[in-house]
Amino acid sequence: MTTRVVVLNGPNLGRLGSREPDVYGATSYAGLVERCTALGKEFGFEVEVRETNSEQEMVEWLHRAADERTPVVINPGAFTHYSYAMRDAAAQRTAPLIEVHISNPYAREAFRHTSVIAAVASGTIAGFGLGSYELALRAIAEQLATK
């Protein structure tokens, strides 16, 4: 049976490739989707990649993942720093949940140094560009293998 993993992306991540390429790189969002689904296959995962600018939609996706015991890779984007609704939804996780960031938030503006998600995540990976997603999928594979 193939393990399903969802990769959830918050606000502005759909603009990868055109949004601040010096910070987020030149790969488009479509390139991120392709990379995550291809890597997922290597780990035996069926990966579904989603992006939303809606906090409500993200909370609903997290609820569904918890209900279905689905592992999650999440880049909350700006929601990272203030969305207690998203934090509370992530806290209900029933499978690994890895927080990722393309850039290193601690090397940026002070307001980016706080994550309300980190305390309820299995772990956080940041600062490795799109490689952060690869490291997160690898971490999920290792966590599931040790269960």
Helices and strands as residue ranges (DSSP letters): E 3-9, G 13-15, H 21-24, H 29-42, E 45-51, H 55-67, E 72-75, G 77-81, H 84-90, E 97-101, G 105-107, G 110-113, G 118-120, E 123-126, H 131-145
